[in-house]
């Protein structure tokens, strides 16, 4: 009988045995419950963020409509004197400020990623320094939450899922030996290699069926936008990552079983591997990067930028902080624009240095992902969820470009002179975030999935000689 047929026969028999094993059913039931719960929790976090972003949009629209109505009704300046919708300078700084928003991806619920730390919405005005508001998903996150991450599908699959695999696979061969059934099985025309691989295939198949089915249900529970363009492509990549992660851990179990140890010893080795891959390496990587290459402080850099332009900023504050008749001189607006441009020019080198530091740190962290398969999976899930640092960097770059366009529109209006009118609302720039092409996402995930599969094959190659030596080999 050919070996592949033998593997399929063993896998079929193991499938039947496992389905009747109550302990396996209990482990799988617990895993399904946790997966659904994590999906619900991730969906709640994503929904909370979406609600905040929608509130920002509504507030901006209502503010614009209020000022539009005031101008259409021919209202005079507000009770604050020069601060009203007719004042182009005030409109650029406050009245017509708009939120630039990083929209959630279709599968945003599967990984919170950098959403807990980095701005998701930025208030854009003619001010030199942009103001982030309601920018993060969890503004009250404590140190424990920041250290462990959110309880979402990403956390479940990276941290807890390998333990489920270990529980299903630590005794693939040792269990048969300790129960005294190994000799009986090997008296049949099968090899230990076929026996172990067949058992692993059966259990991996059961777990994958359960994982993908409950994962799909979890997407529905989480409120994933499966009707969005390319949502199903993202779901396919999600499934591929889970398949690669599952294959790696079952291959690790086969490799450990091939050494001929006891079931308890196998479990201890696999749990040790889990600690190193999932906990130790990612933790040490974070500590090393934070120690050797600490994240630059945005507040400190902005303070430095203001210190570099302190004289100009004081002059700017003096010009914009008074609202008497002298503010309404013909050259008032032009003076404000000139001061803003000078202030931006003085601040630009410091802010550019901040961006360069952040980019360098992001690049280092991206390369260090390859130190652990768990970090590769985390990066892939965050990229699929649209909560990764690279997507946020793209958002920041587009916000900076939009900020320049926004300021240029009001600078041109102020330079021409005259009041702000109803017709001017139509020309106010609006930002639409442009995501990276899907080919970039596919390439990113494909590289990391390929590494998982290469590691899987290497583990199986490592296990092969050991499987040929343990016990009696009959073909």
C-alpha positions as CSV (number, residue, x, y, z in Angstrom):
1,X,0.0,0.0,0.0
2,X,1.3,3.4,-0.9
3,X,2.3,5.7,2.0
4,X,-0.2,8.5,1.2
5,X,-3.1,6.1,1.2
6,X,-1.8,4.8,4.6
7,X,-1.7,8.3,6.0
8,X,-5.3,9.0,4.8
9,X,-6.5,5.7,6.4
10,X,-4.8,6.5,9.7
11,X,-6.2,10.0,9.6
12,X,-9.7,8.7,9.0
13,X,-9.5,6.3,11.9
14,X,-8.0,9.0,14.2
15,X,-10.8,11.3,13.2
16,X,-13.3,8.8,14.4
17,X,-11.5,8.2,17.7
18,X,-11.0,11.9,18.4
19,X,-14.7,12.7,17.8
20,X,-15.6,10.2,20.6
21,X,-13.0,11.6,23.0
22,X,-14.7,13.8,25.6
23,X,-11.6,15.6,26.7
24,X,-11.0,16.7,23.1
25,X,-14.6,17.8,22.7
26,X,-14.2,19.8,26.0
27,X,-11.0,21.5,24.7
28,X,-12.6,22.4,21.4
29,X,-15.8,23.6,23.0
30,X,-13.8,25.9,25.3
31,X,-11.8,27.2,22.4
32,X,-14.9,27.9,20.4
33,X,-16.4,29.8,23.3
34,X,-13.3,31.9,23.8
35,X,-13.1,32.6,20.0
36,X,-16.6,33.8,19.9
37,X,-16.1,35.9,23.1
38,X,-12.9,37.4,21.7
39,X,-14.6,38.3,18.4
40,X,-17.5,39.9,20.3
41,X,-15.0,41.9,22.5
42,X,-13.0,42.9,19.4
43,X,-16.3,44.0,17.7
44,X,-17.3,46.1,20.7
45,X,-13.9,47.9,20.6
46,X,-14.2,48.5,16.9
47,X,-17.8,49.7,17.3
48,X,-16.8,52.1,20.0
49,X,-14.1,53.6,17.8
50,X,-16.5,53.8,14.8
51,X,-19.0,55.6,16.9
52,X,-16.5,58.1,18.0
53,X,-15.4,58.7,14.4
54,X,-19.0,59.1,13.2
55,X,-19.6,61.5,16.0
56,X,-16.6,63.6,14.9
57,X,-18.0,63.6,11.3
58,X,-21.5,64.7,12.5
59,X,-20.0,67.4,14.7
60,X,-18.0,68.8,11.8
61,X,-21.0,68.7,9.4
62,X,-23.3,70.4,11.9
63,X,-20.7,73.1,12.6
64,X,-20.3,73.8,8.9
65,X,-24.1,73.9,8.4
66,X,-24.4,76.3,11.3
67,X,-21.9,78.7,9.8
68,X,-23.3,78.3,6.4
69,X,-26.8,79.3,7.7
70,X,-25.4,82.3,9.5
71,X,-23.8,83.5,6.3
72,X,-26.9,82.8,4.2
73,X,-29.1,84.7,6.7
74,X,-26.7,87.7,6.5
75,X,-25.7,87.5,10.1
76,X,-23.2,89.9,11.4
77,X,-20.1,88.9,13.3
78,X,-20.7,86.8,16.5
79,X,-20.8,88.3,19.9
80,X,-17.0,87.7,20.0
81,X,-16.5,90.6,17.6
82,X,-14.1,89.6,14.9
83,X,-14.5,85.9,15.6
84,X,-17.3,84.9,13.2
85,X,-18.0,83.1,10.0
86,X,-17.3,86.1,7.9
87,X,-13.7,86.2,9.2
88,X,-11.6,84.0,6.9
89,X,-8.8,83.8,9.4
90,X,-11.1,82.6,12.2
91,X,-12.8,80.1,9.8
92,X,-9.5,78.6,8.8
93,X,-8.3,78.3,12.4
94,X,-11.6,77.2,14.0
95,X,-14.9,77.6,12.2
96,X,-14.1,75.4,9.1
97,X,-11.6,73.0,10.8
98,X,-12.3,69.4,9.6
99,X,-11.4,66.0,11.1
100,X,-9.1,63.8,9.0
101,X,-10.2,60.2,9.8
102,X,-8.4,56.9,9.3
103,X,-11.4,54.7,8.3
104,X,-11.6,51.2,9.8
105,X,-10.8,48.2,7.6
106,X,-13.5,45.6,6.9
107,X,-12.0,43.1,9.4
108,X,-10.9,45.7,11.9
109,X,-12.3,43.7,14.9
110,X,-9.8,40.9,14.6
111,X,-6.8,42.9,15.9
112,X,-6.7,46.2,17.8
113,X,-3.0,46.8,17.0
114,X,-1.9,50.4,17.1
115,X,-5.4,51.7,17.4
116,X,-5.0,51.8,21.2
117,X,-1.9,54.0,20.9
118,X,-2.0,56.1,17.7
119,X,-4.4,58.8,16.5
120,X,-7.3,57.6,14.4
121,X,-8.6,61.1,13.8
122,X,-6.8,64.5,13.6
123,X,-8.4,67.9,13.6
124,X,-7.1,69.8,10.6
125,X,-7.0,73.6,10.6
126,X,-4.7,76.4,9.4
127,X,-2.8,76.1,12.7
128,X,0.8,75.0,12.3
129,X,0.5,72.2,14.7
130,X,-2.3,69.7,14.2
131,X,-4.5,68.6,17.1
132,X,-5.5,65.0,17.7
133,X,-8.9,64.6,19.3
134,X,-10.7,61.4,20.3
135,X,-8.0,59.8,18.4
136,X,-7.5,56.4,20.2
137,X,-9.8,53.5,20.7
138,X,-9.1,53.2,24.5
139,X,-8.0,56.6,25.9
140,X,-8.1,55.2,29.5
141,X,-5.9,52.1,28.8
142,X,-3.9,51.1,31.9
143,X,-0.4,49.5,32.0
144,X,-1.8,46.0,32.1
145,X,-3.9,46.5,29.0
146,X,-1.0,48.0,27.1
147,X,1.3,45.2,28.2
148,X,-1.0,42.3,27.3
149,X,-3.0,43.8,24.4
150,X,-6.7,43.7,23.8
151,X,-8.7,40.5,24.2
152,X,-9.6,40.1,20.5
153,X,-9.1,37.2,18.0
154,X,-5.5,38.3,17.4
155,X,-4.7,37.8,21.1
156,X,-6.5,34.5,21.2
157,X,-4.8,33.0,18.2
158,X,-1.3,34.2,19.1
159,X,-1.3,33.5,22.8
160,X,-3.9,30.8,23.5
161,X,-4.3,28.9,20.3
162,X,-0.9,27.2,20.5
163,X,-1.9,25.8,23.9
164,X,-5.0,24.2,22.3
165,X,-2.7,22.6,19.6
166,X,-0.4,21.3,22.4
167,X,-3.3,19.8,24.3
168,X,-4.4,17.9,21.1
169,X,-1.0,16.8,20.0
170,X,1.5,16.3,22.8
171,X,0.9,12.5,23.0
172,X,0.7,11.6,19.3
173,X,3.2,8.7,19.8
174,X,3.9,8.7,23.5
175,X,0.3,8.2,24.4
176,X,0.1,5.0,22.2
177,X,3.3,3.7,23.8
178,X,2.1,4.4,27.4
179,X,-1.2,2.8,26.7
180,X,0.5,-0.3,25.3
181,X,-1.2,0.1,21.9
182,X,1.9,1.1,19.9
183,X,3.2,-2.4,19.3
184,X,-0.3,-3.5,18.1
185,X,-0.6,-0.6,15.7
186,X,2.9,-1.2,14.3
187,X,2.1,-4.9,13.7
188,X,0.1,-3.6,10.8
189,X,1.7,-2.7,7.5
190,X,2.3,0.9,8.6
191,X,5.3,2.9,9.7
192,X,5.7,5.1,12.8
193,X,6.1,8.0,10.4
194,X,2.7,7.3,8.8
195,X,1.2,6.7,12.2
196,X,2.3,10.0,13.7
197,X,1.7,12.1,10.6
198,X,-1.7,10.5,10.1
199,X,-2.7,11.2,13.7
200,X,-1.4,14.8,13.4
201,X,-3.3,15.4,10.1
202,X,-6.5,14.1,11.6
203,X,-6.3,16.4,14.7
204,X,-5.1,19.3,12.7
205,X,-8.0,18.8,10.3
206,X,-10.5,18.8,13.1
207,X,-9.0,21.9,14.7
208,X,-8.9,23.7,11.4
209,X,-12.5,22.9,10.6
210,X,-13.6,24.1,14.0
211,X,-11.3,27.2,13.8
212,X,-12.3,28.4,10.4
213,X,-16.0,27.8,11.0
214,X,-16.1,29.5,14.4
215,X,-13.8,32.2,13.0
216,X,-16.3,33.0,10.3
217,X,-19.1,33.0,12.9
218,X,-16.9,35.3,15.0
219,X,-16.5,37.8,12.1
220,X,-20.3,38.0,11.9
221,X,-20.6,38.4,15.7
222,X,-17.9,41.1,15.6
223,X,-19.9,43.0,13.0
224,X,-17.2,42.8,10.3
225,X,-18.1,44.6,7.2
226,X,-18.1,41.6,4.9
227,X,-20.0,43.6,2.2
228,X,-17.1,46.0,1.8
229,X,-14.9,45.8,-1.3
230,X,-12.1,43.2,-0.9
231,X,-13.5,42.1,2.5
232,X,-13.6,38.4,1.3
233,X,-10.0,38.8,0.1
234,X,-9.0,39.9,3.6
235,X,-11.0,37.0,5.0
236,X,-9.1,34.6,2.8
237,X,-5.7,36.0,4.0
238,X,-7.0,35.7,7.5
239,X,-7.8,32.0,6.9
240,X,-4.3,31.4,5.3
241,X,-2.5,32.9,8.3
242,X,-4.5,30.6,10.7
243,X,-3.7,27.6,8.6
244,X,0.0,28.4,8.6
245,X,0.0,29.0,12.3
246,X,-1.8,25.7,13.0
247,X,0.5,23.7,10.7
248,X,3.6,25.1,12.5
249,X,2.5,24.0,15.9
250,X,1.4,20.6,14.8
251,X,4.8,20.2,13.1
252,X,6.4,21.2,16.3
253,X,4.4,18.5,18.1
254,X,5.5,15.9,15.6
255,X,9.1,17.0,16.0
256,X,8.9,16.7,19.8
257,X,7.1,13.3,19.6
258,X,9.8,12.0,17.3
259,X,12.4,12.3,20.1
260,X,10.8,9.4,22.0
261,X,10.0,11.1,25.3
262,X,7.1,10.6,27.6
263,X,3.8,12.4,27.2
264,X,4.5,14.6,30.2
265,X,8.0,15.4,28.8
266,X,6.6,16.2,25.4
267,X,4.0,18.6,26.9
268,X,6.7,20.3,28.9
269,X,8.9,20.8,25.8
270,X,6.0,22.2,23.8
271,X,5.0,24.6,26.5
272,X,8.6,25.7,26.8
273,X,8.6,26.4,23.1
274,X,5.4,28.3,23.5
275,X,6.9,30.5,26.2
276,X,10.0,31.3,24.1
277,X,8.1,31.9,20.8
278,X,5.0,33.7,22.1
279,X,6.2,35.4,25.4
280,X,9.9,35.6,25.8
281,X,11.1,36.7,22.3
282,X,8.4,39.3,21.7
283,X,8.8,40.7,25.2
284,X,12.6,40.9,25.0
285,X,12.4,42.5,21.5
286,X,10.1,45.2,22.9
287,X,12.4,45.8,25.9
288,X,15.6,45.9,23.7
289,X,14.0,48.3,21.2
290,X,12.6,50.6,23.9
291,X,16.0,50.6,25.6
292,X,18.3,51.0,22.7
293,X,16.0,53.0,20.4
294,X,13.3,54.6,22.6
295,X,10.2,56.0,20.9
296,X,10.5,59.8,20.4
297,X,8.2,61.9,22.5
298,X,5.8,63.8,20.3
299,X,5.1,66.4,23.1
300,X,8.8,67.0,23.7
301,X,9.5,67.5,20.0
302,X,6.6,69.9,19.5
303,X,7.8,71.8,22.5
304,X,11.3,72.0,20.9
305,X,9.6,73.1,17.7
306,X,7.9,75.9,19.5
307,X,11.1,76.9,21.3
308,X,12.9,77.1,18.0
309,X,10.2,79.5,16.8
310,X,9.4,81.1,20.1
311,X,9.8,84.7,18.9
312,X,7.6,84.2,15.9
313,X,5.0,82.3,17.9
314,X,4.8,85.1,20.4
315,X,4.3,87.5,17.6
316,X,1.7,85.3,16.1
317,X,-0.2,85.0,19.4
318,X,-0.1,88.7,19.8
319,X,-1.6,89.1,16.4
320,X,-4.4,86.6,16.8
321,X,-5.1,87.1,20.4
322,X,-6.6,90.6,20.1
323,X,-9.9,91.4,18.6
324,X,-10.2,95.1,18.6
325,X,-10.5,97.4,15.6
326,X,-6.8,97.2,14.8
327,X,-7.2,93.5,14.0
328,X,-9.6,94.4,11.2
329,X,-7.0,96.3,9.3
330,X,-6.6,95.4,5.7
331,X,-3.3,93.7,6.2
332,X,-4.3,91.7,9.3
333,X,-5.1,88.5,7.5
334,X,-2.0,88.7,5.3
335,X,0.1,89.3,8.4
336,X,-1.3,86.2,10.0
337,X,-0.6,84.1,6.9
338,X,2.9,85.4,6.8
339,X,3.5,84.6,10.5
340,X,2.1,81.1,10.0
341,X,4.4,80.4,7.1
342,X,7.4,81.6,9.0
343,X,6.4,79.6,12.1
344,X,5.9,76.4,10.0
345,X,9.3,76.9,8.3
346,X,11.0,77.2,11.7
347,X,9.2,74.2,13.1
348,X,9.6,72.0,10.1
349,X,13.2,70.7,10.7
350,X,12.3,69.6,14.3
351,X,9.1,67.9,13.2
352,X,10.8,66.2,10.2
353,X,13.4,64.8,12.6
354,X,10.6,63.4,14.7
355,X,9.1,61.7,11.6
356,X,12.5,60.3,10.6
357,X,13.0,58.8,14.1
358,X,9.5,57.2,14.1
359,X,10.1,55.8,10.6
360,X,13.5,54.3,11.6
361,X,12.0,52.8,14.7
362,X,9.1,51.4,12.7
363,X,11.5,49.8,10.2
364,X,13.6,48.2,13.0
365,X,10.4,46.7,14.6
366,X,9.3,45.5,11.2
367,X,12.6,43.6,10.7
368,X,12.5,42.2,14.2
369,X,9.2,40.5,13.5
370,X,11.2,37.8,11.9
371,X,12.7,36.9,15.2
372,X,9.6,34.9,16.2
373,X,6.8,33.2,14.3
374,X,4.3,34.7,16.8
375,X,5.4,38.2,15.8
376,X,5.0,37.3,12.1
377,X,1.4,36.2,12.8
378,X,0.7,39.2,14.9
379,X,2.0,41.5,12.1
380,X,-0.1,39.7,9.5
381,X,-3.3,39.9,11.5
382,X,-2.8,43.6,12.3
383,X,-2.1,44.3,8.6
384,X,-5.3,42.4,7.6
385,X,-7.2,44.3,10.3
386,X,-5.9,47.6,9.1
387,X,-4.5,48.4,12.6
388,X,-0.8,48.2,11.9
389,X,1.8,50.9,12.3
390,X,2.5,51.1,8.5
391,X,-1.1,51.9,7.7
392,X,-1.1,54.6,10.3
393,X,2.2,56.0,8.9
394,X,0.4,56.2,5.5
395,X,-2.4,58.0,7.2
396,X,0.0,60.5,8.8
397,X,1.6,61.2,5.5
398,X,-1.7,61.9,3.8
399,X,-2.8,64.1,6.7
400,X,0.3,66.2,6.4
401,X,-0.3,66.6,2.6
402,X,-3.9,67.5,3.3
403,X,-2.9,70.0,5.9
404,X,-0.8,71.8,3.4
405,X,-3.6,71.8,0.9
406,X,-6.1,73.1,3.6
407,X,-3.8,75.9,4.6
408,X,-3.0,76.9,1.0
409,X,-6.8,77.2,0.3
410,X,-7.3,79.7,3.2
411,X,-4.0,81.5,2.6
412,X,-5.1,82.2,-1.0
413,X,-8.5,83.4,0.2
414,X,-7.0,85.6,2.9
415,X,-4.4,87.1,0.5
416,X,-7.2,88.0,-2.0
417,X,-9.1,89.7,0.8
418,X,-12.7,90.0,1.5
419,X,-15.1,88.1,3.8
420,X,-15.8,84.4,3.9
421,X,-18.9,83.6,1.9
422,X,-21.4,80.8,1.5
423,X,-19.8,79.9,-1.9
424,X,-16.4,79.5,-0.2
425,X,-17.7,76.4,1.6
426,X,-17.8,74.5,-1.6
427,X,-14.0,74.9,-2.1
428,X,-12.9,73.8,1.4
429,X,-10.7,70.7,0.9
430,X,-11.9,67.4,2.3
431,X,-9.6,64.5,3.0
432,X,-10.3,61.0,1.7
433,X,-7.8,58.4,3.0
434,X,-6.3,56.2,0.3
435,X,-5.3,52.7,1.4
436,X,-2.3,50.8,0.1
437,X,-3.1,48.6,-2.9
438,X,-4.3,45.1,-2.2
439,X,-1.2,43.6,-3.8
440,X,0.9,45.2,-1.1
441,X,-1.2,43.6,1.6
442,X,-1.0,40.2,-0.2
443,X,2.8,40.5,-0.6
444,X,3.2,41.3,3.1
445,X,1.1,38.4,4.3
446,X,2.5,36.0,1.7
447,X,6.1,36.5,2.8
448,X,5.2,35.8,6.4
449,X,2.9,32.8,5.5
450,X,5.8,31.4,3.4
451,X,8.1,31.6,6.4
452,X,5.6,29.8,8.6
453,X,5.4,27.0,6.0
454,X,9.1,26.8,5.6
455,X,9.5,26.4,9.3
456,X,6.8,23.7,9.2
457,X,8.7,21.7,6.6
458,X,12.0,22.1,8.5
459,X,10.4,20.7,11.6
460,X,8.9,17.8,9.7
461,X,12.3,17.1,8.1
462,X,13.9,17.2,11.6
463,X,11.3,14.7,12.9
464,X,11.7,12.2,10.1
465,X,14.9,10.4,11.3
466,X,13.6,10.2,14.8
467,X,10.3,8.6,13.7
468,X,12.3,5.9,11.9
469,X,14.2,5.0,15.0
470,X,11.6,4.9,17.8
471,X,10.1,1.4,18.6
472,X,9.6,-1.1,15.9
473,X,9.3,0.0,12.3
474,X,7.2,-2.3,10.0
475,X,6.4,-1.5,6.4
